[in-house]
Amino acid sequence: MCLAGCTSPATPAVIPADPAITAVAPASTATPLAPATPVAMATPAPPPTETLPPLATPTVTPGITLTLTVVYDNVAVDARLRADWGFGCVVQGPEQTLLFDTGRNGEILLENMRALGLNSQAVSAIVLSHAHNDHTGGLARFLAENPRVTVYMLASFPTGIKATVREAGATLVEVEESMPLSPWAYSTGNLGGLVPEQALVLDTPRGSVVVSGCAHPGIAAAVRQAQTLVNREVALVLGGLHLLEADTVRITAVIAELQALGVQSVAPSHCTGAKAMSAFAEAFGAAYRSSGAGQRFVIVSEGEP
């Protein structure tokens, strides 16, 4: 098992999107898959406090739109962006913007966000999947630009990363069990395994979305946890699936497991690997989504355009 991040990038196939979860092509591509609908940035959060009030049980408001934009990946689908080994995704929703993982280089992270029109000051919370540098290395640089955030990391993270958050003046929340992060977002909590990891679960009108950093504990574990947190089908699994060095038997087993769990579509990238992404594309057909830095996914409620 790879403990320090995997080492070679891969290029995903381009598969058309469906009307439920629209993969919006970046401006640099010749033929857009669908027009992008701008989503208003959240107002920057006030200075955080160390004591966080309990959140009510998350519920989805009819008519909301969620936009997920991959801002850091070892594959770039937008020529304006810099590709680098790691992962990061901005999630824009009602009254809050989240950043899931920070890649390994904060300058690249912020440059890519600016190129995509994403304001770092609009981010009110950062969720770190696991402690590997290709997912946390950009944190300090981001906090230097915007310390008015709450950072959710597993309690098992090294003390040095925790000190980075506190010294920047941000609020640190150490995660053990699953917990709500907003009225439409959850942490899975620690999924266990040799490399402890949490995933992000989004409750959307089209179903739940699972955003994975590397899925070291196995992506199926994250999907099962999502199903306990959100009583909806899993509409999309997005991010790294840690199959770069997996053989065909292992890849086939993971695909079969996700299909058995009812996962509707997948957008693998980062540490998934070209071989695995090709297998996913074949197995999911039109429900496979290409991904990489610059890819945007817009999820709207029933009845919206």
Steps between C-alpha positions, in 0.01 A plus 500: 500500500627846410544708814656817369283564195535340162741615236370517146216700343239366262263649243129413529276435204240762408146368536186714444309614809134437577240765593493408870862567583647735244874488444573847368797509265764766571520808282809372321327199346361527149145375562340566840296211636249740655484867590637581843269676743692740726447438869527790740795485736428462868565797725824450695433354842560714809800421721443146629467397861642190662156383619277405209124481554335167408347491154147388435438188294592599144214529252505596133308811401304456176641704215861518620796470269833346596809556289814289537817622330819295498775755562801273552584178322788332319288526185379841378202516265529880476813629324510807727572285805814340639486124553681358801484180700226538760133579531275790593134579436291810573135439586262797472160471659240714674667743743827306513802411287719205600849400390565126510877437512765754402737313267870509586588852379308801626615729221365262236177461696440874522611567141258237372217638712559852370509376140162336558349809658485346847567740787702353786332749735163335432615169649372458855606140568779266395466122525821296483454139397824358641843612612704434185680805364335488157172579678619732776812671361309806377335565837750746651510718189120504477467596869746783448252646250181405684527397867127560566410136448417191698732209418364148546769233530515158661614495862782267390668773290855597600533774759695715252201535266275584794748765614496653150125553532512646850795729428321641196204592721260254335264273691604136528241224529637151561274237346445147627141404421280612212367852542306769312703789361206700363133439422611309188848359575637228728832350591495122495723504806806278522454211256785308663767297328878525493470860377215669692281705269171686485288573193252777430132416449268752337122473531362621169157492337635248247643265762810498714846584367813342650824699458810292569859609548672164447262237644779318682242311713313406179245710315224254585545583869436866423193417292353280773550776753338748264197274478466505879524880509277591206192300415547540126666304223865585436483712188872562455838385635772755427875512564789265570429128534854373574514240224814616320694185587199264517476196275203415279344272761501775762369765261220272381404422860479870593285578197266210579474612861404856407245376248352266760470796737299686237751772411353681201808669351873543564761767431832347610831685480826563689629164637246284314735428208443474125436125505231528765339806341478316169330209677257735675420672170420165341291378794300820558470605135313831466493530880879545506616861541843624404672708766811702576597851597249739348210257474179637650196297604169683546223321687155654491167398648213345310329742266798737466667547158 
